[in-house]
Amino acid sequence: MFIILVPALAAILVILILFTSIRIVRPYERGLVERLGKYKDSRPPGLQLIFPFIDTIRRVDMREQVVDVPPQEVITSDNVVVSVDAVVFYEPTDPQRLVYNVANFMLAITKLAQTNLRNLVGDLQLDEALTSRDRINTALREILDEATDKWGVRVVRVELQRIDPPPDVMAAMHEQMKAERTRRATVTEAEGFKESEVTRAEGDKRSRILEAEGLRQSEILSAEGQAQAVRTIADAEQYRLQTVAEGQAEATRQTFQAIHDGDPTSDLLAIRYLETLSQMADGRATKLTIPTEFSGILGAVAGIAEAMKDPSSTTESVEEETASPGE
């Protein structure tokens, strides 16, 4: 019986030793090995062996974590009480300092965030606090990151969740925002009406300009057409008069040429010349062309005029001419 009990106890002891000496560290963890209560070393993720009964391993989560800072009452610089809360995102960088340098990290960072948040918001007026969330977040993150560096922690970011004024202040702010929205709507409507009126006026102006331009072009074209018609009529009339004058001049020249070829007396030439001038004067031409070779006819005309003044002398001349052949 004793012989059977000893191996069984030995097997149980071996199993117990193996069970207490093997530890598994997960991928997102780091292991801190303590031997007889003293820090020995840090272990990476994986299967880790330790001395049973004298070594212990403490696992530290290295993932990014969140701390919810509880709401607190804060008095702004203009004596308005607001309720403020925030969240802090952090990640461990040194598990040894995180475990051994601070007793309760979660409580410590919560109180640290509340204190500094109270200081930051207390230096601002209500309007500034409501509109400066990014600035408050950045300032609080820098303060917490510097303070927690000795704890082996890096503060990633800080986000303000709420900044709630008292109900009466909230009601006044709502009324103010409502009035502001009404004012903006009125301004927007007025600007829209103004733009529409300007656009309509511009359209009317452009329409009148185009209408006036069209009328001007029409009058110009009409005037040009009338001027062209007048010029055409004047040119035609001038051409007609010139043609008539040239025809009359040519007829006169041919008449004088025919008379010259027939060898007429000067009296006959003078009479025919006067008849021709009378016919030419009845025309509409304003110019008369007289050949230079007929300038001598003027003398005959003067002789005829003289004879008409003295009828007796003319009769005697005729009688003498009649008596001369008989003799």
C-alpha positions as CSV (number, residue, x, y, z in Angstrom):
1,M,0.0,0.0,0.0
2,F,2.8,2.4,0.9
3,I,4.6,1.5,-2.3
4,I,1.6,2.5,-4.4
5,L,0.9,5.7,-2.4
6,V,4.4,7.1,-2.9
7,P,4.4,7.1,-6.7
8,A,0.9,8.6,-6.7
9,L,2.0,11.4,-4.4
10,A,5.1,12.0,-6.6
11,A,3.0,12.3,-9.7
12,I,0.6,14.7,-8.0
13,L,3.6,16.8,-6.8
14,V,5.0,16.9,-10.3
15,I,1.7,18.0,-11.8
16,L,1.4,20.7,-9.1
17,I,4.9,21.9,-9.8
18,L,4.3,22.1,-13.5
19,F,0.9,23.8,-13.0
20,T,2.5,26.5,-10.7
21,S,5.6,27.0,-12.8
22,I,4.0,27.6,-16.2
23,R,2.3,30.9,-16.9
24,I,0.9,32.3,-20.2
25,V,1.2,36.0,-21.0
26,R,-1.3,37.2,-23.6
27,P,-0.3,39.3,-26.7
28,Y,-1.6,42.6,-25.2
29,E,0.0,42.0,-21.8
30,R,3.4,42.3,-20.1
31,G,4.4,40.0,-17.2
32,L,6.2,41.3,-14.1
33,V,7.9,38.5,-12.2
34,E,8.3,38.9,-8.4
35,R,10.5,36.5,-6.4
36,L,9.8,36.3,-2.7
37,G,8.1,39.7,-3.0
38,K,10.9,41.4,-4.9
39,Y,10.7,42.5,-8.5
40,K,12.9,40.2,-10.7
41,D,12.2,40.9,-14.4
42,S,9.6,41.6,-17.0
43,R,8.3,38.9,-19.4
44,P,7.0,39.3,-23.0
45,P,3.8,37.7,-24.3
46,G,3.9,33.9,-24.6
47,L,4.6,30.8,-22.4
48,Q,6.7,31.7,-19.3
49,L,8.3,29.4,-16.7
50,I,8.8,30.5,-13.1
51,F,10.0,28.9,-9.9
52,P,7.0,27.5,-8.2
53,F,6.0,28.7,-4.7
54,I,8.7,31.4,-4.7
55,D,7.9,33.3,-8.0
56,T,4.7,35.1,-8.9
57,I,3.8,36.9,-12.1
58,R,1.7,40.0,-12.4
59,R,0.1,40.7,-15.7
60,V,-0.3,44.4,-16.9
61,D,-2.7,45.2,-19.8
62,M,-0.8,47.4,-22.3
63,R,-3.8,48.3,-24.4
64,E,-5.2,51.9,-24.6
65,Q,-7.8,52.4,-21.9
66,V,-10.4,54.9,-20.9
67,V,-11.0,56.7,-17.6
68,D,-14.4,58.3,-17.2
69,V,-14.0,61.5,-15.1
70,P,-17.2,62.0,-13.0
71,P,-19.2,65.2,-13.4
72,Q,-18.3,68.0,-11.0
73,E,-19.5,71.5,-10.3
74,V,-17.1,74.3,-11.5
75,I,-17.5,78.0,-11.1
76,T,-16.4,80.1,-14.1
77,S,-14.6,83.4,-13.9
78,D,-18.0,85.2,-14.4
79,N,-19.5,83.3,-11.4
80,V,-21.6,80.9,-13.3
81,V,-21.8,77.3,-11.9
82,V,-21.5,74.7,-14.7
83,S,-21.4,70.9,-14.6
84,V,-18.3,69.5,-16.3
85,D,-17.2,65.9,-17.0
86,A,-14.6,64.4,-19.4
87,V,-13.0,61.1,-20.5
88,V,-9.3,60.4,-20.6
89,F,-7.6,58.0,-23.0
90,Y,-4.3,56.6,-21.9
91,E,-1.9,53.7,-22.7
92,P,0.8,52.2,-20.4
93,T,4.4,52.6,-21.6
94,D,6.3,51.1,-18.7
95,P,4.5,48.3,-16.8
96,Q,7.0,48.3,-14.0
97,R,6.5,52.0,-13.1
98,L,2.7,51.7,-13.6
99,V,2.6,48.9,-10.9
100,Y,5.2,50.1,-8.5
101,N,5.0,53.9,-8.7
102,V,1.3,54.5,-8.0
103,A,-1.0,52.6,-5.7
104,N,-4.2,53.1,-7.5
105,F,-3.7,54.6,-11.0
106,M,-7.4,54.9,-11.9
107,L,-8.2,56.9,-8.8
108,A,-5.1,59.0,-9.1
109,I,-5.7,60.0,-12.8
110,T,-9.4,60.6,-12.1
111,K,-8.6,63.0,-9.2
112,L,-5.8,64.7,-11.2
113,A,-8.1,65.2,-14.2
114,Q,-10.9,66.7,-12.0
115,T,-8.5,69.1,-10.3
116,N,-6.9,70.4,-13.5
117,L,-10.2,70.6,-15.3
118,R,-11.6,72.7,-12.5
119,N,-8.7,75.1,-12.8
120,L,-8.9,75.4,-16.5
121,V,-12.6,76.0,-16.7
122,G,-12.5,78.4,-13.7
123,D,-10.1,80.7,-15.5
124,L,-12.6,81.1,-18.4
125,Q,-15.9,82.9,-18.7
126,L,-19.0,80.9,-19.6
127,D,-19.0,81.9,-23.3
128,E,-15.3,81.0,-23.6
129,A,-15.8,77.7,-21.8
130,L,-18.6,76.8,-24.2
131,T,-16.6,77.7,-27.3
132,S,-13.1,76.6,-26.3
133,R,-13.5,72.9,-26.0
134,D,-10.6,72.1,-28.2
135,R,-8.3,74.4,-26.2
136,I,-9.4,72.9,-22.9
137,N,-8.9,69.4,-24.2
138,T,-5.4,70.2,-25.5
139,A,-4.3,71.9,-22.3
140,L,-5.7,69.2,-20.0
141,R,-4.0,66.4,-22.1
142,E,-0.6,68.2,-21.8
143,I,-1.0,68.6,-18.1
144,L,-2.1,65.0,-17.5
145,D,0.6,63.6,-19.8
146,E,3.3,65.4,-18.0
147,A,2.0,64.4,-14.6
148,T,1.5,60.7,-15.4
149,D,4.9,60.2,-17.2
150,K,6.5,59.1,-13.9
151,W,3.8,56.4,-13.6
152,G,4.8,54.9,-17.0
153,V,1.6,56.1,-18.8
154,R,1.1,58.3,-21.9
155,V,-2.1,60.2,-22.1
156,V,-3.4,59.9,-25.7
157,R,-6.2,62.4,-25.7
158,V,-8.8,64.1,-23.5
159,E,-12.4,64.8,-24.5
160,L,-14.9,67.1,-22.6
161,Q,-18.3,65.4,-22.6
162,R,-20.5,68.1,-21.2
163,I,-20.4,71.7,-20.0
164,D,-23.9,72.3,-18.7
165,P,-24.9,75.7,-17.2
166,P,-27.7,76.0,-14.7
167,P,-31.3,75.7,-16.0
168,D,-32.0,79.4,-15.9
169,V,-28.8,80.2,-17.8
170,M,-29.7,77.5,-20.3
171,A,-33.1,79.0,-20.8
172,A,-31.6,82.5,-21.3
173,M,-29.1,81.0,-23.8
174,H,-31.8,79.3,-25.7
175,E,-33.7,82.6,-26.0
176,Q,-30.6,84.3,-27.1
177,M,-29.9,81.7,-29.7
178,K,-33.5,81.8,-30.9
179,A,-33.3,85.6,-31.3
180,E,-30.0,85.3,-33.1
181,R,-31.4,82.7,-35.5
182,T,-34.4,85.0,-36.1
183,R,-32.1,87.9,-36.8
184,R,-30.0,85.8,-39.1
185,A,-33.1,84.6,-40.9
186,T,-34.3,88.2,-41.3
187,V,-30.9,89.3,-42.6
188,T,-30.7,86.4,-45.0
189,E,-34.2,87.1,-46.2
190,A,-33.4,90.8,-46.7
191,E,-30.2,90.0,-48.5
192,G,-32.0,87.5,-50.7
193,F,-34.7,90.2,-51.5
194,K,-32.0,92.7,-52.2
195,E,-30.1,90.4,-54.5
196,S,-33.3,89.5,-56.4
197,E,-34.2,93.2,-56.7
198,V,-30.7,94.0,-58.0
199,T,-30.9,91.1,-60.4
200,R,-34.3,92.2,-61.6
201,A,-33.1,95.8,-62.0
202,E,-30.0,94.7,-63.9
203,G,-32.2,92.6,-66.1
204,D,-34.5,95.6,-66.8
205,K,-31.5,97.8,-67.4
206,R,-30.0,95.3,-69.8
207,S,-33.3,94.9,-71.6
208,R,-33.7,98.6,-72.0
209,I,-30.1,98.9,-73.2
210,L,-30.7,96.1,-75.8
211,E,-34.0,97.7,-76.9
212,A,-32.3,101.1,-77.3
213,E,-29.4,99.6,-79.1
214,G,-31.8,97.8,-81.4
215,L,-33.7,101.0,-82.1
216,R,-30.5,102.9,-82.7
217,Q,-29.3,100.2,-85.1
218,S,-32.6,100.2,-86.9
219,E,-32.6,104.0,-87.3
220,I,-29.0,103.9,-88.5
221,L,-29.8,101.3,-91.1
222,S,-33.0,103.2,-92.1
223,A,-31.0,106.4,-92.4
224,E,-28.2,104.7,-94.4
225,G,-30.8,103.2,-96.7
226,Q,-32.5,106.6,-97.2
227,A,-29.1,108.2,-97.8
228,Q,-28.2,105.4,-100.3
229,A,-31.5,105.9,-102.0
230,V,-31.0,109.7,-102.2
231,R,-27.5,109.2,-103.6
232,T,-28.8,106.7,-106.1
233,I,-31.6,109.0,-107.3
234,A,-29.1,112.0,-107.4
235,D,-26.6,110.0,-109.4
236,A,-29.3,108.8,-111.8
237,E,-30.6,112.4,-112.2
238,Q,-27.1,113.7,-112.8
239,Y,-26.4,110.9,-115.3
240,R,-29.7,111.7,-117.1
241,L,-29.0,115.4,-117.2
242,Q,-25.4,114.8,-118.4
243,T,-26.6,112.4,-121.0
244,V,-29.3,114.9,-122.2
245,A,-26.8,117.7,-122.3
246,E,-24.3,115.6,-124.2
247,G,-27.0,114.6,-126.6
248,Q,-28.1,118.2,-127.2
249,A,-24.5,119.2,-127.6
250,E,-23.9,116.5,-130.1
251,A,-27.1,117.4,-132.0
252,T,-26.0,121.1,-132.1
253,R,-22.5,120.1,-133.3
254,Q,-24.0,117.9,-136.0
255,T,-26.4,120.7,-137.0
256,F,-23.6,123.2,-137.3
257,Q,-21.5,120.7,-139.2
258,A,-24.3,120.1,-141.7
259,I,-24.8,123.8,-142.1
260,H,-21.1,124.3,-142.6
261,D,-21.0,121.5,-145.2
262,G,-23.9,123.1,-147.1
263,D,-22.0,126.5,-147.4
264,P,-24.9,128.7,-146.2
265,T,-24.8,132.4,-146.1
266,S,-24.1,134.1,-142.8
267,D,-27.6,135.4,-142.5
268,L,-29.0,131.9,-142.8
269,L,-26.5,130.6,-140.3
270,A,-27.5,133.3,-137.9
271,I,-31.2,132.5,-138.2
272,R,-30.5,128.7,-137.7
273,Y,-28.3,129.4,-134.8
274,L,-30.9,131.4,-133.1
275,E,-33.5,128.7,-133.7
276,T,-31.2,126.1,-132.3
277,L,-30.5,128.2,-129.2
278,S,-34.2,128.6,-128.6
279,Q,-34.7,124.8,-128.8
280,M,-31.8,124.2,-126.4
281,A,-33.1,126.8,-124.0
282,D,-36.4,124.8,-123.8
283,G,-34.6,121.8,-122.3
284,R,-33.8,121.1,-118.7
285,A,-30.0,121.1,-119.1
286,T,-28.2,123.8,-117.3
287,K,-25.1,123.8,-119.6
288,L,-24.9,124.6,-123.3
289,T,-21.9,123.6,-125.4
290,I,-21.1,126.0,-128.3
291,P,-18.4,125.0,-130.8
292,T,-15.6,127.6,-131.1
293,E,-15.6,127.7,-134.9
294,F,-19.1,129.3,-134.9
295,S,-18.0,132.4,-133.0
296,G,-18.1,134.3,-136.2
297,I,-21.8,133.8,-136.5
298,L,-22.3,136.3,-133.8
299,G,-21.2,139.0,-136.2
300,A,-23.9,137.9,-138.7
301,V,-26.5,138.0,-135.9
302,A,-25.4,141.6,-135.1
303,G,-25.9,142.5,-138.9
304,I,-29.3,141.0,-139.0
305,A,-30.3,143.0,-135.9
306,E,-29.0,146.2,-137.6
307,A,-31.0,145.4,-140.7
308,M,-34.1,144.9,-138.7
309,K,-33.7,148.4,-137.3
310,D,-33.4,150.0,-140.9
311,P,-35.9,148.5,-143.3
312,S,-35.3,151.0,-146.1
313,S,-31.7,150.2,-146.5
314,T,-32.6,146.5,-146.7
315,T,-35.1,147.3,-149.5
316,E,-32.6,149.3,-151.4
317,S,-30.1,146.6,-151.3
318,V,-32.7,144.1,-152.6
319,E,-33.7,146.4,-155.4
320,E,-30.1,147.0,-156.5
321,E,-29.5,143.3,-156.6
322,T,-32.7,142.9,-158.7
323,A,-31.7,145.7,-161.2
324,S,-28.2,144.5,-161.7
325,P,-29.0,141.4,-163.8
326,G,-31.1,143.5,-166.3
327,E,-28.4,145.8,-167.1
